[in-house]
Amino acid sequence: MKQNIDLNAELREWFGMRLSEVLGENPENRKTIVLDIRSVDADIFRLLYDYQVQRQWPSADAETADILGVERSTIWRWNKKK
């Protein structure tokens, strides 16, 4: 039986641990964080899509759309922006 890997859960766990490391118990540490949430989706898309393309895997557009839960047209638009 195929087991699905939930990268969302792994990302939440990692991000939570990282926040604890960076912020600790000092509210002043919030000033040290830079996070452009609008670019996070583009970064994740680019990492996933480019990984497949560099390995010349077939159907990178369709597979990326399925993995990310978006329409294939969204992938085409993101690619057009790059």
C-alpha positions as CSV (number, residue, x, y, z in Angstrom):
1,M,0.0,0.0,0.0
2,K,1.3,3.5,-0.9
3,Q,1.9,5.8,2.0
4,N,1.3,9.5,1.4
5,I,4.0,11.9,2.7
6,D,2.3,15.0,4.3
7,L,4.8,17.7,3.7
8,N,2.4,20.2,5.2
9,A,2.6,18.5,8.6
10,E,6.4,18.4,8.3
11,L,6.6,22.0,7.4
12,R,4.3,23.0,10.3
13,E,6.5,21.0,12.7
14,W,9.7,22.5,11.4
15,F,8.4,26.0,11.3
16,G,7.1,25.7,14.9
17,M,10.5,24.5,16.1
18,R,12.3,27.2,14.2
19,L,10.1,29.9,15.7
20,S,10.8,28.6,19.2
21,E,14.5,28.7,18.4
22,V,14.4,32.2,16.9
23,L,11.9,33.9,19.2
24,G,12.6,32.1,22.5
25,E,10.9,33.9,25.3
26,N,11.9,37.4,24.2
27,P,9.2,39.4,22.3
28,E,12.0,41.7,21.0
29,N,13.2,38.8,18.8
30,R,10.1,39.3,16.7
31,K,12.0,42.3,15.1
32,T,14.6,39.9,13.7
33,I,12.1,37.9,11.6
34,V,11.7,38.5,7.9
35,L,9.0,36.4,6.2
36,D,7.3,37.5,2.9
37,I,4.3,35.2,3.0
38,R,3.3,36.2,-0.5
39,S,6.4,34.7,-2.0
40,V,6.3,31.5,0.0
41,D,3.8,29.8,-2.4
42,A,6.0,30.8,-5.4
43,D,9.1,29.5,-3.7
44,I,7.5,26.1,-2.9
45,F,6.1,25.9,-6.5
46,R,9.5,26.7,-8.0
47,L,11.3,24.1,-5.8
48,L,8.8,21.4,-6.7
49,Y,8.5,22.2,-10.3
50,D,12.2,22.7,-11.0
51,Y,13.1,19.5,-9.2
52,Q,11.0,17.5,-11.7
53,V,12.1,19.5,-14.8
54,Q,15.8,19.2,-14.0
55,R,15.3,15.4,-13.9
56,Q,13.3,15.5,-17.1
57,W,10.4,13.7,-15.4
58,P,7.3,13.6,-17.6
59,S,4.2,15.7,-17.0
60,A,5.8,18.2,-14.5
61,D,2.9,20.7,-15.1
62,A,0.2,18.1,-14.4
63,E,2.0,16.4,-11.5
64,T,2.8,19.8,-9.8
65,A,-0.8,20.9,-10.1
66,D,-2.0,17.6,-8.5
67,I,0.5,17.8,-5.7
68,L,-0.3,21.4,-4.9
69,G,-4.0,21.0,-5.4
70,V,-4.3,23.7,-8.0
71,E,-5.5,23.9,-11.6
72,R,-3.1,23.2,-14.4
73,S,-3.7,26.7,-15.7
74,T,-2.3,28.1,-12.4
75,I,0.9,26.2,-13.1
76,W,1.1,27.8,-16.6
77,R,0.5,31.3,-15.1
78,W,3.2,30.8,-12.5
79,N,5.6,29.6,-15.1
80,K,4.8,32.6,-17.3
81,K,5.8,34.9,-14.4
82,K,9.2,33.3,-13.9
